[in-house]
Amino acid sequence: MKKIFRIFTLATLVLVSPVAVMADELFDGIENETAAITLSVTRSSIHVCGANGKVLNVYDVAGKLVASVSIDGADKTVAVDLQRGCYIIKIGNFVRKVSVN
């Protein structure tokens, strides 16, 4: 019985370990990507740094897409017309909730 338990434990460790390492590497990549992006929002514009080549999507709190713009530079200001309220901004894996006053 002990032999079967040892074999089962060893097989479980061998099968699970690579998946955990791959998941850690994946999340590290996402954190590095999102850490490089900075964002500031006003009623008339969204200023984005570090998102070259990505698409900026703005959603209202109901999930409706309000604006979608391709970011074509490392430092970009996008003209938008946002009403007062809360919005969700998504750029790749970078997601932030913002409030417009």
Phi, psi and omega in degrees: 000318179296323180295317179295319178297316179298317179297316179298317180296315179297316179297320179296316179296319180293321182284326185275324185304311181298326180294318180296319179295316180297320179295319178298317179297320179297312181292326176298319178297319179294317179297320179295319180295315184285333180291334183279347183265130173239153190213139169220143188230136169233179180296331186251352182204158174235124180255123184235134174237139174084023182234032182302130178084004180255172179250130177265123176244135177244125180242147172278178184291344176276355179092006180280133178290121183264321181207150176217124185222137174278131180269117185247023178201163180290332180229107189228137171245125183251129177279125177222162176239093182257134174283168176298140178146190181257143180222158175246126180249129182234126176228102185063236177269357179277122180226130178221144172265131180233155178242130179253126182262000000 
